[in-house]
């Protein structure tokens, strides 16, 4: 999916919502455990319920690989079930030397055909450029919202005056254009999007943390939206685990619809 195509979907749906499929067997409704593949059945019903209100799905790979081969099978079926109109993100946070990164790229882009993958850039160019395959996106961790993110990300470079995360973002832009490069920026630090947009005004941002983690959607849009929206805002637990009963899909749909309606207002306000 190209940047232009993604923006067209955002305008069409009046939504920049990404639904996180962090599917935990211990949290899905009990009645689904009777299914042949409970994980896929849960994801299938979530996708059916939310597809009209989002533009992207983001399976967190850890929840699938922790289950061994059957988890990978559930992930593959989930990916194949996603509508082709939706931007797919392998939230894998891979990052290694070049030859290993090439194998990760082959796994997620050639064998599984995701549109994008999240990458940890600590090892530099080797950990990023092997994922820059035709038609694919790399989503680099930049300024995350976890507590430990502050251990390194806001160290000030005395030469440039930039935070470390800003220098990381600038360096990554030497390797890829805005048509292939996104950044992860946490929603719980919305004001930090001002610092992000200083160094990456035109890139799309994947913004997790809205919903159960307390992220502020209004602030994210105010500080982070650009002329092409430039945002994919993720909600996981706040949608998929809004209910653990047999009505889970209906409740998830309602939560996704609420966010979509709020996003429609924000798109009208800022675009």
Helices and strands as residue ranges (DSSP letters): H 3-13, E 17-21, G 30-34, H 38-50, E 56-60, H 62-65, H 69-81, E 87-94, H 98-105, I 106-111, E 116-119, G 124-127, G 129-131, E 137-143, G 147-151, H 164-172, E 181-185, G 187-192, H 193-199, E 204-207, H 217-224, E 231-235, H 237-240, H 248-270
